[in-house]
């Protein structure tokens, strides 16, 4: 393909992405699933081979296999409402990278990452340490509140007292803490600013980007869910990606509970399970807050996170094929 033809294809792709982003925005503003209504609005610009096709099947998740992190994966491969797919190799999610081995550094280097966005708070960094990344790559700090959850967990474990641990985490208290954290993802201005900045960075074509928090499941899970929905991935598929953290983290989380019990630090380490897991109940807490404050996902993306139609179109043009 010559240079002129390449420019023509690029312009056509951008125009199509803009049309689809506009249709998607209208669909999200109605609070409907991003399916037939948006597809119909975009049909004039969609090729005949994809009109009416809904590639909502969820492919096998492409894990980034690391020794020092268990929840690292590619966000590509998911089908969108209009028959396209999220590209592999551009957006990655993970848990903290402070324990990466030399072998992990080689694996990460092969991803060609241009940016690593770290959602952890200063307290988390203090206890767990900074990311260990390939030479020439430094993490960018985007601290998002965990509503004091990390500090409370440390205090409960550190007390070594079963009664204190039960009082702090038992009888539904841990679940309530998780729901409050998810609500803060939507209501806290600082959280919205950081989530929005990372999405804009993804849209800016600076290269592959990885974002993470400590366990790679809550702040990272919410950002991943929002990104996938903004790209036109159906809600049910985005939920599957969110819930997949339970499988990736199961062995490591169980090992931690076993170690705490064996050491005598916790008599009932199962008190930690609600903090270790992701649950649709937690996701729904954020979505209910989103509806209460912004009406719909499009309102959250634009009013809450500061994205406009150009940003949404850029995300589509870059991350969807």
PyMOL commands that set and color helices and strands:
alter all, ss='L'
color gray80, all
select helices_A, chain A and resi 3-29+36-41+102-110+122-128+149-159+162-169+173-187+189-203+219-230+235-262+269-276+280-294+297-304+309-319
alter helices_A, ss='H'
color red, helices_A
select strands_A, chain A and resi 73-74+91-94+115-118+139-141+209-212
alter strands_A, ss='S'
color yellow, strands_A
deselect
rebuild
show_as cartoon
